[in-house]
C-alpha cells in the first residue's frame, strides 16, 4: 500500500483532500446564496425608491460581491470535482483492481 511522506495511506490522503475541498465548496456556496439574498432585497428597495442614490450604490457593490462569490463557488466546485477524480482514479488503480 502506498503511503505519503507522513506515513498516511495515499487513498486516505486523497479522501481527506476531497472532504476538505467539499467543505470549501459548501462555505463558498453558502456565501454566494447569502449575497444573492441581499442583492434581491436591495434590488427591491431600488425598485421601490429609484431616486435613492445610496441604495443604487449599495446594490452595485453587492452585485459585484455576488459576482465574485459566484466565481469563487465555481472554482471551489472545480477543485472539489478534481479531488474526487484523483481519489477515484487512485482507488481504481489500487483497490478497484481487486474488486
Biopython code that builds the backbone (N, CA, C, O; Angstrom):
import numpy as np
from Bio.PDB.StructureBuilder import StructureBuilder

atoms = [
    (1, "UNK", "N", (0.840, -1.171, 0.000)),
    (1, "UNK", "CA", (0.000, 0.000, 0.000)),
    (1, "UNK", "C", (0.893, 1.244, 0.000)),
    (1, "UNK", "O", (1.814, 1.355, 0.808)),
    (2, "UNK", "N", (0.610, 2.174, -0.911)),
    (2, "UNK", "CA", (1.390, 3.404, -0.981)),
    (2, "UNK", "C", (1.078, 4.285, 0.224)),
    (2, "UNK", "O", (-0.042, 4.311, 0.734)),
    (3, "UNK", "N", (2.105, 5.002, 0.658)),
    (3, "UNK", "CA", (1.941, 5.916, 1.790)),
    (3, "UNK", "C", (2.541, 7.265, 1.445)),
    (3, "UNK", "O", (3.445, 7.370, 0.615)),
    (4, "UNK", "N", (2.021, 8.297, 2.100)),
    (4, "UNK", "CA", (2.567, 9.636, 1.917)),
    (4, "UNK", "C", (3.837, 9.760, 2.747)),
    (4, "UNK", "O", (4.218, 8.825, 3.451)),
    (5, "UNK", "N", (4.490, 10.915, 2.665)),
    (5, "UNK", "CA", (5.717, 11.144, 3.437)),
    (5, "UNK", "C", (5.454, 11.062, 4.937)),
    (5, "UNK", "O", (6.344, 10.691, 5.702)),
    (6, "UNK", "N", (4.249, 11.403, 5.359)),
    (6, "UNK", "CA", (3.924, 11.347, 6.786)),
    (6, "UNK", "C", (3.445, 9.966, 7.227)),
    (6, "UNK", "O", (3.119, 9.774, 8.398)),
    (7, "UNK", "N", (3.399, 9.009, 6.310)),
    (7, "UNK", "CA", (3.021, 7.649, 6.662)),
    (7, "UNK", "C", (1.540, 7.341, 6.510)),
    (7, "UNK", "O", (1.106, 6.233, 6.823)),
    (8, "UNK", "N", (0.767, 8.291, 6.041)),
    (8, "UNK", "CA", (-0.673, 8.084, 5.853)),
    (8, "UNK", "C", (-0.883, 7.375, 4.513)),
    (8, "UNK", "O", (-0.248, 7.739, 3.523)),
    (9, "UNK", "N", (-1.762, 6.371, 4.463)),
    (9, "UNK", "CA", (-2.044, 5.724, 3.178)),
    (9, "UNK", "C", (-2.525, 6.755, 2.146)),
    (9, "UNK", "O", (-3.258, 7.687, 2.475)),
    (10, "UNK", "N", (-2.099, 6.569, 0.903)),
    (10, "UNK", "CA", (-2.407, 7.526, -0.159)),
    (10, "UNK", "C", (-3.921, 7.700, -0.345)),
    (10, "UNK", "O", (-4.397, 8.824, -0.505)),
    (11, "UNK", "N", (-4.664, 6.618, -0.324)),
    (11, "UNK", "CA", (-6.106, 6.731, -0.525)),
    (11, "UNK", "C", (-6.739, 7.577, 0.578)),
    (11, "UNK", "O", (-7.644, 8.369, 0.316)),
    (12, "UNK", "N", (-6.269, 7.411, 1.793)),
    (12, "UNK", "CA", (-6.772, 8.218, 2.904)),
    (12, "UNK", "C", (-6.465, 9.688, 2.677)),
    (12, "UNK", "O", (-7.306, 10.549, 2.936)),
    (13, "UNK", "N", (-5.271, 9.978, 2.197)),
    (13, "UNK", "CA", (-4.894, 11.362, 1.910)),
    (13, "UNK", "C", (-5.761, 11.944, 0.800)),
    (13, "UNK", "O", (-6.182, 13.098, 0.880)),
    (14, "UNK", "N", (-6.027, 11.155, -0.230)),
    (14, "UNK", "CA", (-6.889, 11.634, -1.313)),
    (14, "UNK", "C", (-8.307, 11.891, -0.817)),
    (14, "UNK", "O", (-8.920, 12.894, -1.180)),
    (15, "UNK", "N", (-8.828, 10.993, 0.008)),
    (15, "UNK", "CA", (-10.190, 11.173, 0.543)),
    (15, "UNK", "C", (-10.259, 12.402, 1.442)),
    (15, "UNK", "O", (-11.235, 13.150, 1.396)),
    (16, "UNK", "N", (-9.236, 12.615, 2.253)),
    (16, "UNK", "CA", (-9.197, 13.792, 3.119)),
    (16, "UNK", "C", (-9.152, 15.067, 2.282)),
    (16, "UNK", "O", (-9.826, 16.047, 2.600)),
    (17, "UNK", "N", (-8.369, 15.054, 1.227)),
    (17, "UNK", "CA", (-8.307, 16.197, 0.318)),
    (17, "UNK", "C", (-9.673, 16.464, -0.295)),
    (17, "UNK", "O", (-10.093, 17.614, -0.422)),
    (18, "UNK", "N", (-10.356, 15.406, -0.669)),
    (18, "UNK", "CA", (-11.698, 15.525, -1.247)),
    (18, "UNK", "C", (-12.679, 16.133, -0.246)),
    (18, "UNK", "O", (-13.480, 16.997, -0.604)),
    (19, "UNK", "N", (-12.615, 15.685, 1.001)),
    (19, "UNK", "CA", (-13.508, 16.215, 2.037)),
    (19, "UNK", "C", (-13.236, 17.689, 2.300)),
    (19, "UNK", "O", (-14.168, 18.476, 2.465)),
    (20, "UNK", "N", (-11.976, 18.059, 2.337)),
    (20, "UNK", "CA", (-11.630, 19.474, 2.561)),
    (20, "UNK", "C", (-12.108, 20.340, 1.403)),
    (20, "UNK", "O", (-12.617, 21.440, 1.618)),
    (21, "UNK", "N", (-11.948, 19.856, 0.191)),
    (21, "UNK", "CA", (-12.414, 20.603, -0.985)),
    (21, "UNK", "C", (-13.936, 20.748, -0.947)),
    (21, "UNK", "O", (-14.468, 21.799, -1.304)),
    (22, "UNK", "N", (-14.629, 19.706, -0.522)),
    (22, "UNK", "CA", (-16.092, 19.767, -0.415)),
    (22, "UNK", "C", (-16.502, 20.799, 0.632)),
    (22, "UNK", "O", (-17.451, 21.555, 0.423)),
    (23, "UNK", "N", (-15.797, 20.830, 1.745)),
    (23, "UNK", "CA", (-16.107, 21.806, 2.794)),
    (23, "UNK", "C", (-15.892, 23.236, 2.293)),
    (23, "UNK", "O", (-16.691, 24.125, 2.584)),
    (24, "UNK", "N", (-14.811, 23.454, 1.539)),
    (24, "UNK", "CA", (-14.565, 24.790, 0.988)),
    (24, "UNK", "C", (-15.653, 25.177, -0.003)),
    (24, "UNK", "O", (-16.065, 26.336, -0.054)),
    (25, "UNK", "N", (-16.120, 24.214, -0.789)),
    (25, "UNK", "CA", (-17.210, 24.482, -1.727)),
    (25, "UNK", "C", (-18.476, 24.878, -0.979)),
    (25, "UNK", "O", (-19.148, 25.835, -1.366)),
    (26, "UNK", "N", (-18.806, 24.164, 0.077)),
    (26, "UNK", "CA", (-20.025, 24.466, 0.821)),
    (26, "UNK", "C", (-19.968, 25.854, 1.458)),
    (26, "UNK", "O", (-20.974, 26.562, 1.493)),
    (27, "UNK", "N", (-18.802, 26.243, 1.959)),
    (27, "UNK", "CA", (-18.640, 27.587, 2.528)),
    (27, "UNK", "C", (-18.834, 28.642, 1.438)),
    (27, "UNK", "O", (-19.528, 29.637, 1.646)),
    (28, "UNK", "N", (-18.219, 28.419, 0.284)),
    (28, "UNK", "CA", (-18.339, 29.378, -0.827)),
    (28, "UNK", "C", (-19.784, 29.460, -1.304)),
    (28, "UNK", "O", (-20.279, 30.551, -1.589)),
    (29, "UNK", "N", (-20.456, 28.335, -1.393)),
    (29, "UNK", "CA", (-21.846, 28.332, -1.861)),
    (29, "UNK", "C", (-22.761, 29.042, -0.881)),
    (29, "UNK", "O", (-23.648, 29.794, -1.285)),
    (30, "UNK", "N", (-22.548, 28.806, 0.405)),
    (30, "UNK", "CA", (-23.366, 29.470, 1.419)),
    (30, "UNK", "C", (-23.208, 30.992, 1.318)),
    (30, "UNK", "O", (-24.193, 31.725, 1.412)),
    (31, "UNK", "N", (-21.982, 31.461, 1.129)),
    (31, "UNK", "CA", (-21.736, 32.897, 0.982)),
    (31, "UNK", "C", (-22.397, 33.431, -0.288)),
    (31, "UNK", "O", (-22.958, 34.526, -0.279)),
    (32, "UNK", "N", (-22.335, 32.670, -1.371)),
    (32, "UNK", "CA", (-22.956, 33.087, -2.623)),
    (32, "UNK", "C", (-24.473, 33.235, -2.449)),
    (32, "UNK", "O", (-25.057, 34.212, -2.918)),
    (33, "UNK", "N", (-25.097, 32.290, -1.789)),
    (33, "UNK", "CA", (-26.546, 32.340, -1.569)),
    (33, "UNK", "C", (-26.902, 33.509, -0.653)),
    (33, "UNK", "O", (-27.901, 34.192, -0.876)),
    (34, "UNK", "N", (-26.095, 33.736, 0.367)),
    (34, "UNK", "CA", (-26.343, 34.854, 1.280)),
    (34, "UNK", "C", (-26.298, 36.180, 0.531)),
    (34, "UNK", "O", (-27.156, 37.040, 0.727)),
    (35, "UNK", "N", (-25.295, 36.341, -0.325)),
    (35, "UNK", "CA", (-25.176, 37.577, -1.094)),
    (35, "UNK", "C", (-26.302, 37.710, -2.114)),
    (35, "UNK", "O", (-26.782, 38.818, -2.355)),
    (36, "UNK", "N", (-26.728, 36.613, -2.711)),
    (36, "UNK", "CA", (-27.841, 36.656, -3.664)),
    (36, "UNK", "C", (-29.115, 37.144, -2.974)),
    (36, "UNK", "O", (-29.889, 37.902, -3.558)),
    (37, "UNK", "N", (-29.327, 36.718, -1.754)),
    (37, "UNK", "CA", (-30.492, 37.150, -0.991)),
    (37, "UNK", "C", (-30.418, 38.649, -0.705)),
    (37, "UNK", "O", (-31.414, 39.362, -0.823)),
    (38, "UNK", "N", (-29.232, 39.116, -0.330)),
    (38, "UNK", "CA", (-29.072, 40.555, -0.065)),
    (38, "UNK", "C", (-29.259, 41.373, -1.329)),
    (38, "UNK", "O", (-29.861, 42.446, -1.288)),
    (39, "UNK", "N", (-28.746, 40.878, -2.462)),
    (39, "UNK", "CA", (-28.922, 41.589, -3.736)),
    (39, "UNK", "C", (-30.410, 41.701, -4.059)),
    (39, "UNK", "O", (-30.878, 42.770, -4.452)),
    (40, "UNK", "N", (-31.143, 40.629, -3.901)),
    (40, "UNK", "CA", (-32.578, 40.648, -4.190)),
    (40, "UNK", "C", (-33.304, 41.641, -3.287)),
    (40, "UNK", "O", (-34.197, 42.360, -3.735)),
    (41, "UNK", "N", (-32.921, 41.675, -2.030)),
    (41, "UNK", "CA", (-33.559, 42.578, -1.079)),
    (41, "UNK", "C", (-33.291, 44.043, -1.427)),
    (41, "UNK", "O", (-34.207, 44.864, -1.451)),
    (42, "UNK", "N", (-32.026, 44.355, -1.696)),
    (42, "UNK", "CA", (-31.672, 45.739, -2.022)),
    (42, "UNK", "C", (-32.236, 46.127, -3.390)),
    (42, "UNK", "O", (-32.638, 47.273, -3.593)),
    (43, "UNK", "N", (-32.267, 45.189, -4.316)),
    (43, "UNK", "CA", (-32.855, 45.476, -5.631)),
    (43, "UNK", "C", (-34.329, 45.872, -5.474)),
    (43, "UNK", "O", (-34.813, 46.763, -6.173)),
    (44, "UNK", "N", (-35.032, 45.212, -4.564)),
    (44, "UNK", "CA", (-36.420, 45.568, -4.315)),
    (44, "UNK", "C", (-36.520, 46.990, -3.759)),
    (44, "UNK", "O", (-37.430, 47.737, -4.119)),
    (45, "UNK", "N", (-35.589, 47.360, -2.890)),
    (45, "UNK", "CA", (-35.581, 48.729, -2.367)),
    (45, "UNK", "C", (-35.344, 49.740, -3.488)),
    (45, "UNK", "O", (-35.975, 50.796, -3.518)),
    (46, "UNK", "N", (-34.442, 49.417, -4.403)),
    (46, "UNK", "CA", (-34.152, 50.308, -5.523)),
    (46, "UNK", "C", (-35.378, 50.456, -6.417)),
    (46, "UNK", "O", (-35.656, 51.548, -6.912)),
    (47, "UNK", "N", (-36.110, 49.371, -6.625)),
    (47, "UNK", "CA", (-37.325, 49.433, -7.439)),
    (47, "UNK", "C", (-38.368, 50.324, -6.756)),
    (47, "UNK", "O", (-39.042, 51.121, -7.408)),
    (48, "UNK", "N", (-38.486, 50.176, -5.446)),
    (48, "UNK", "CA", (-39.475, 50.953, -4.709)),
    (48, "UNK", "C", (-39.089, 52.421, -4.587)),
    (48, "UNK", "O", (-39.958, 53.293, -4.559)),
    (49, "UNK", "N", (-37.789, 52.696, -4.514)),
    (49, "UNK", "CA", (-37.312, 54.073, -4.341)),
    (49, "UNK", "C", (-36.150, 54.337, -5.304)),
    (49, "UNK", "O", (-34.997, 54.401, -4.878)),
    (50, "UNK", "N", (-36.444, 54.489, -6.584)),
    (50, "UNK", "CA", (-35.394, 54.595, -7.596)),
    (50, "UNK", "C", (-34.532, 55.855, -7.499)),
    (50, "UNK", "O", (-33.455, 55.894, -8.094)),
    (51, "UNK", "N", (-34.957, 56.860, -6.788)),
    (51, "UNK", "CA", (-34.186, 58.104, -6.681)),
    (51, "UNK", "C", (-33.117, 58.053, -5.592)),
    (51, "UNK", "O", (-32.308, 58.973, -5.474)),
    (52, "UNK", "N", (-33.111, 57.006, -4.813)),
    (52, "UNK", "CA", (-32.124, 56.896, -3.726)),
    (52, "UNK", "C", (-30.783, 56.425, -4.287)),
    (52, "UNK", "O", (-30.611, 55.250, -4.610)),
    (53, "UNK", "N", (-29.859, 57.338, -4.396)),
    (53, "UNK", "CA", (-28.526, 57.029, -4.944)),
    (53, "UNK", "C", (-27.762, 56.084, -4.022)),
    (53, "UNK", "O", (-26.991, 55.246, -4.488)),
    (54, "UNK", "N", (-27.975, 56.219, -2.720)),
    (54, "UNK", "CA", (-27.265, 55.335, -1.792)),
    (54, "UNK", "C", (-27.705, 53.881, -1.956)),
    (54, "UNK", "O", (-26.884, 52.972, -1.834)),
    (55, "UNK", "N", (-28.983, 53.654, -2.229)),
    (55, "UNK", "CA", (-29.454, 52.298, -2.468)),
    (55, "UNK", "C", (-28.820, 51.723, -3.739)),
    (55, "UNK", "O", (-28.399, 50.567, -3.772)),
    (56, "UNK", "N", (-28.762, 52.551, -4.774)),
    (56, "UNK", "CA", (-28.161, 52.085, -6.034)),
    (56, "UNK", "C", (-26.681, 51.772, -5.860)),
    (56, "UNK", "O", (-26.178, 50.806, -6.433)),
    (57, "UNK", "N", (-25.984, 52.582, -5.074)),
    (57, "UNK", "CA", (-24.553, 52.337, -4.829)),
    (57, "UNK", "C", (-24.355, 51.020, -4.063)),
    (57, "UNK", "O", (-23.461, 50.235, -4.380)),
    (58, "UNK", "N", (-25.190, 50.799, -3.069)),
    (58, "UNK", "CA", (-25.104, 49.551, -2.298)),
    (58, "UNK", "C", (-25.424, 48.367, -3.203)),
    (58, "UNK", "O", (-24.778, 47.322, -3.121)),
    (59, "UNK", "N", (-26.421, 48.535, -4.066)),
    (59, "UNK", "CA", (-26.777, 47.456, -4.983)),
    (59, "UNK", "C", (-25.617, 47.108, -5.905)),
    (59, "UNK", "O", (-25.324, 45.931, -6.117)),
    (60, "UNK", "N", (-24.954, 48.123, -6.454)),
    (60, "UNK", "CA", (-23.802, 47.858, -7.331)),
    (60, "UNK", "C", (-22.692, 47.124, -6.577)),
    (60, "UNK", "O", (-22.085, 46.192, -7.105)),
    (61, "UNK", "N", (-22.435, 47.546, -5.352)),
    (61, "UNK", "CA", (-21.394, 46.892, -4.551)),
    (61, "UNK", "C", (-21.768, 45.442, -4.246)),
    (61, "UNK", "O", (-20.928, 44.546, -4.332)),
    (62, "UNK", "N", (-23.028, 45.221, -3.889)),
    (62, "UNK", "CA", (-23.475, 43.857, -3.599)),
    (62, "UNK", "C", (-23.453, 42.976, -4.837)),
    (62, "UNK", "O", (-23.095, 41.801, -4.758)),
    (63, "UNK", "N", (-23.833, 43.537, -5.981)),
    (63, "UNK", "CA", (-23.793, 42.753, -7.216)),
    (63, "UNK", "C", (-22.359, 42.362, -7.563)),
    (63, "UNK", "O", (-22.114, 41.250, -8.031)),
    (64, "UNK", "N", (-21.420, 43.266, -7.338)),
    (64, "UNK", "CA", (-20.008, 42.934, -7.588)),
    (64, "UNK", "C", (-19.530, 41.852, -6.621)),
    (64, "UNK", "O", (-18.820, 40.929, -7.020)),
    (65, "UNK", "N", (-19.915, 41.967, -5.363)),
    (65, "UNK", "CA", (-19.528, 40.951, -4.373)),
    (65, "UNK", "C", (-20.158, 39.604, -4.718)),
    (65, "UNK", "O", (-19.515, 38.564, -4.580)),
    (66, "UNK", "N", (-21.404, 39.619, -5.163)),
    (66, "UNK", "CA", (-22.070, 38.369, -5.545)),
    (66, "UNK", "C", (-21.393, 37.745, -6.757)),
    (66, "UNK", "O", (-21.212, 36.528, -6.813)),
    (67, "UNK", "N", (-21.023, 38.568, -7.717)),
    (67, "UNK", "CA", (-20.326, 38.057, -8.899)),
    (67, "UNK", "C", (-19.005, 37.386, -8.503)),
    (67, "UNK", "O", (-18.657, 36.327, -9.025)),
    (68, "UNK", "N", (-18.286, 38.006, -7.589)),
    (68, "UNK", "CA", (-17.046, 37.400, -7.090)),
    (68, "UNK", "C", (-17.330, 36.090, -6.360)),
    (68, "UNK", "O", (-16.582, 35.121, -6.490)),
    (69, "UNK", "N", (-18.412, 36.072, -5.596)),
    (69, "UNK", "CA", (-18.774, 34.848, -4.857)),
    (69, "UNK", "C", (-19.137, 33.726, -5.816)),
    (69, "UNK", "O", (-18.825, 32.563, -5.560)),
    (70, "UNK", "N", (-19.792, 34.067, -6.913)),
    (70, "UNK", "CA", (-20.128, 33.052, -7.914)),
    (70, "UNK", "C", (-18.848, 32.465, -8.500)),
    (70, "UNK", "O", (-18.742, 31.250, -8.670)),
    (71, "UNK", "N", (-17.883, 33.319, -8.806)),
    (71, "UNK", "CA", (-16.601, 32.825, -9.338)),
    (71, "UNK", "C", (-15.884, 31.937, -8.319)),
    (71, "UNK", "O", (-15.342, 30.889, -8.671)),
    (72, "UNK", "N", (-15.885, 32.363, -7.058)),
    (72, "UNK", "CA", (-15.239, 31.549, -6.016)),
    (72, "UNK", "C", (-15.941, 30.199, -5.863)),
    (72, "UNK", "O", (-15.290, 29.175, -5.657)),
    (73, "UNK", "N", (-17.257, 30.203, -5.964)),
    (73, "UNK", "CA", (-18.018, 28.958, -5.845)),
    (73, "UNK", "C", (-17.704, 28.025, -7.002)),
    (73, "UNK", "O", (-17.513, 26.826, -6.798)),
    (74, "UNK", "N", (-17.650, 28.560, -8.206)),
    (74, "UNK", "CA", (-17.310, 27.725, -9.369)),
    (74, "UNK", "C", (-15.910, 27.138, -9.225)),
    (74, "UNK", "O", (-15.695, 25.959, -9.506)),
    (75, "UNK", "N", (-14.963, 27.956, -8.789)),
    (75, "UNK", "CA", (-13.592, 27.482, -8.606)),
    (75, "UNK", "C", (-13.542, 26.395, -7.527)),
    (75, "UNK", "O", (-12.879, 25.372, -7.698)),
    (76, "UNK", "N", (-14.241, 26.624, -6.425)),
    (76, "UNK", "CA", (-14.265, 25.624, -5.350)),
    (76, "UNK", "C", (-14.891, 24.321, -5.837)),
    (76, "UNK", "O", (-14.434, 23.236, -5.476)),
    (77, "UNK", "N", (-15.944, 24.428, -6.663)),
    (77, "UNK", "CA", (-16.570, 23.222, -7.199)),
    (77, "UNK", "C", (-15.613, 22.481, -8.121)),
    (77, "UNK", "O", (-15.512, 21.256, -8.057)),
    (78, "UNK", "N", (-14.911, 23.215, -8.976)),
    (78, "UNK", "CA", (-13.945, 22.577, -9.882)),
    (78, "UNK", "C", (-12.845, 21.873, -9.094)),
    (78, "UNK", "O", (-12.428, 20.771, -9.451)),
    (79, "UNK", "N", (-12.377, 22.508, -8.026)),
    (79, "UNK", "CA", (-11.342, 21.870, -7.197)),
    (79, "UNK", "C", (-11.878, 20.639, -6.488)),
    (79, "UNK", "O", (-11.181, 19.631, -6.381)),
    (80, "UNK", "N", (-13.109, 20.713, -6.005)),
    (80, "UNK", "CA", (-13.719, 19.563, -5.363)),
    (80, "UNK", "C", (-13.871, 18.424, -6.360)),
    (80, "UNK", "O", (-13.560, 17.274, -6.048)),
    (81, "UNK", "N", (-14.348, 18.740, -7.555)),
    (81, "UNK", "CA", (-14.516, 17.730, -8.589)),
    (81, "UNK", "C", (-13.166, 17.101, -8.955)),
    (81, "UNK", "O", (-13.067, 15.885, -9.124)),
    (82, "UNK", "N", (-12.135, 17.932, -9.076)),
    (82, "UNK", "CA", (-10.798, 17.413, -9.367)),
    (82, "UNK", "C", (-10.300, 16.480, -8.272)),
    (82, "UNK", "O", (-9.688, 15.450, -8.554)),
    (83, "UNK", "N", (-10.567, 16.845, -7.020)),
    (83, "UNK", "CA", (-10.161, 15.991, -5.896)),
    (83, "UNK", "C", (-10.908, 14.659, -5.940)),
    (83, "UNK", "O", (-10.333, 13.613, -5.637)),
    (84, "UNK", "N", (-12.187, 14.696, -6.318)),
    (84, "UNK", "CA", (-12.954, 13.460, -6.448)),
    (84, "UNK", "C", (-12.356, 12.569, -7.537)),
    (84, "UNK", "O", (-12.220, 11.359, -7.352)),
    (85, "UNK", "N", (-12.004, 13.169, -8.660)),
    (85, "UNK", "CA", (-11.432, 12.389, -9.760)),
    (85, "UNK", "C", (-10.094, 11.769, -9.369)),
    (85, "UNK", "O", (-9.831, 10.608, -9.684)),
    (86, "UNK", "N", (-9.254, 12.536, -8.687)),
    (86, "UNK", "CA", (-7.964, 11.994, -8.247)),
    (86, "UNK", "C", (-8.158, 10.841, -7.270)),
    (86, "UNK", "O", (-7.490, 9.812, -7.366)),
    (87, "UNK", "N", (-9.073, 11.025, -6.339)),
    (87, "UNK", "CA", (-9.350, 9.985, -5.352)),
    (87, "UNK", "C", (-9.891, 8.727, -6.028)),
    (87, "UNK", "O", (-9.444, 7.619, -5.733)),
    (88, "UNK", "N", (-10.840, 8.899, -6.923)),
    (88, "UNK", "CA", (-11.417, 7.752, -7.630)),
    (88, "UNK", "C", (-10.390, 7.057, -8.522)),
    (88, "UNK", "O", (-10.364, 5.829, -8.610)),
    (89, "UNK", "N", (-9.543, 7.851, -9.183)),
    (89, "UNK", "CA", (-8.513, 7.268, -10.045)),
    (89, "UNK", "C", (-7.529, 6.447, -9.226)),
    (89, "UNK", "O", (-7.119, 5.363, -9.641)),
    (90, "UNK", "N", (-7.151, 6.966, -8.059)),
    (90, "UNK", "CA", (-6.219, 6.216, -7.213)),
    (90, "UNK", "C", (-6.884, 4.938, -6.698)),
    (90, "UNK", "O", (-6.255, 3.879, -6.686)),
    (91, "UNK", "N", (-8.136, 5.023, -6.276)),
    (91, "UNK", "CA", (-8.825, 3.840, -5.787)),
    (91, "UNK", "C", (-8.930, 2.794, -6.896)),
    (91, "UNK", "O", (-8.711, 1.607, -6.658)),
    (92, "UNK", "N", (-9.267, 3.239, -8.110)),
    (92, "UNK", "CA", (-9.403, 2.313, -9.229)),
    (92, "UNK", "C", (-8.053, 1.656, -9.551)),
    (92, "UNK", "O", (-7.996, 0.473, -9.888)),
    (93, "UNK", "N", (-6.986, 2.424, -9.445)),
    (93, "UNK", "CA", (-5.656, 1.898, -9.768)),
    (93, "UNK", "C", (-5.148, 0.924, -8.695)),
    (93, "UNK", "O", (-4.253, 0.122, -8.963)),
    (94, "UNK", "N", (-5.705, 0.989, -7.505)),
    (94, "UNK", "CA", (-5.206, 0.109, -6.435)),
    (94, "UNK", "C", (-6.301, -0.866, -6.006)),
    (94, "UNK", "O", (-6.339, -2.003, -6.477)),
    (95, "UNK", "N", (-7.172, -0.433, -5.133)),
    (95, "UNK", "CA", (-8.210, -1.300, -4.552)),
    (95, "UNK", "C", (-9.208, -1.764, -5.595)),
    (95, "UNK", "O", (-9.694, -2.893, -5.526)),
    (96, "UNK", "N", (-9.516, -0.925, -6.544)),
    (96, "UNK", "CA", (-10.534, -1.253, -7.527)),
    (96, "UNK", "C", (-10.179, -2.440, -8.388)),
    (96, "UNK", "O", (-11.069, -3.133, -8.881)),
    (97, "UNK", "N", (-8.895, -2.690, -8.580)),
    (97, "UNK", "CA", (-8.468, -3.830, -9.406)),
    (97, "UNK", "C", (-8.803, -5.155, -8.749)),
    (97, "UNK", "O", (-9.073, -6.148, -9.425)),
    (98, "UNK", "N", (-8.781, -5.160, -7.426)),
    (98, "UNK", "CA", (-9.029, -6.397, -6.708)),
    (98, "UNK", "C", (-10.511, -6.753, -6.674)),
    (98, "UNK", "O", (-10.878, -7.908, -6.455)),
    (99, "UNK", "N", (-11.346, -5.763, -6.889)),
    (99, "UNK", "CA", (-12.797, -6.000, -6.768)),
    (99, "UNK", "C", (-13.374, -6.751, -7.942)),
    (99, "UNK", "O", (-14.576, -7.018, -7.974)),
]
sb = StructureBuilder()
sb.init_structure("model")
sb.init_model(0)
sb.init_chain("A")
sb.init_seg("    ")
for serial, (resi, resn, name, xyz) in enumerate(atoms, 1):
    if name == "N":
        sb.init_residue(resn, " ", resi, " ")
    sb.init_atom(name, np.array(xyz, "f"), 0.0, 1.0, " ", f" {name:<3s}", serial, name[0])
structure = sb.get_structure()
